[in-house]
């Protein structure tokens, strides 16, 4: 069992930055593919960025060049550095842990990011 707790959200002006963190409890964090998703009212949940156990990353086209995902396996934590934020980035950001070989999937509760002047 893995529990995920996101933090770091808040209100930021357009062009600003935020760093989200997702702390995981449980064992074998390093074996999970970790992902950040976002969901806003009236829209489907979408993948923002993911990072595999080997460190390979994947980004949505809308955030490439602005967001960076990273992980610290010693701290059981995955990060999302968000720069040059735009109002369209406003959403609840959720953390996901996936381990396909055991068909395990876990989600956090989410953290609100609001980009507004």
SVG drawing of the C-alpha trace seen along z (x, -y; Angstrom):
<svg xmlns="http://www.w3.org/2000/svg" viewBox="-18 -41 36 49">
<polyline fill="none" stroke="black" stroke-width="0.4" points="0.0,0.0 1.3,-3.4 -0.1,-6.7 0.6,-9.9 0.5,-13.4 0.9,-16.4 1.9,-19.9 3.2,-23.2 0.1,-24.4 -1.2,-27.9 -2.0,-31.2 0.6,-32.6 0.6,-35.4 1.0,-34.7 4.7,-34.2 5.4,-33.0 6.7,-29.6 5.7,-26.9 7.2,-23.7 4.9,-20.8 6.0,-17.9 4.4,-14.4 5.6,-12.4 5.0,-8.7 4.8,-6.3 5.3,-2.6 8.0,-0.5 9.7,-0.2 9.0,-3.8 11.9,-3.6 10.1,-0.9 7.0,-3.0 6.5,-5.2 5.4,-8.5 3.1,-11.0 1.6,-14.4 -1.9,-14.9 -4.2,-17.9 -8.0,-18.4 -10.0,-21.5 -13.8,-21.9 -15.4,-20.6 -12.3,-19.1 -10.9,-15.6 -8.0,-14.7 -4.8,-15.0 -1.3,-13.8 1.1,-16.7 4.4,-14.8 5.7,-11.4 9.0,-9.8 9.8,-6.1 11.8,-4.2 14.8,-4.5 14.4,-8.3 12.9,-8.6 10.5,-11.6 7.5,-12.4 5.6,-15.7 2.4,-17.0 3.0,-19.3 1.4,-22.2 4.0,-22.2 7.2,-21.2 10.0,-23.7 8.1,-25.1 7.7,-22.2 10.3,-19.7 9.5,-16.5 12.1,-14.9 12.3,-12.3 14.4,-11.7 14.2,-8.0 16.0,-8.5 13.2,-10.8 10.4,-8.9 9.4,-12.1 8.6,-13.3 8.6,-17.0 7.1,-19.2 8.9,-22.5 6.5,-24.8 7.8,-27.9 6.3,-30.6 2.8,-29.7 -0.2,-30.6 -3.9,-31.0 -4.5,-27.8 -2.4,-25.9 -5.0,-26.5 -6.2,-23.1 -6.0,-20.6 -2.7,-18.7 -2.7,-15.1 0.1,-12.6 -0.1,-9.1 2.1,-6.0 2.0,-3.1 3.7,0.2 2.5,2.2 4.1,5.5 2.0,5.8 -1.0,3.8 -0.7,1.3 -2.0,-2.2 -2.3,-4.9 -3.5,-8.5 -3.0,-11.4 -5.8,-13.9 -4.4,-16.7 -3.2,-20.3 -4.8,-23.4 -2.8,-25.6 -4.4,-28.9 -2.7,-31.2 -4.3,-34.6 -3.4,-38.3"/>
</svg>
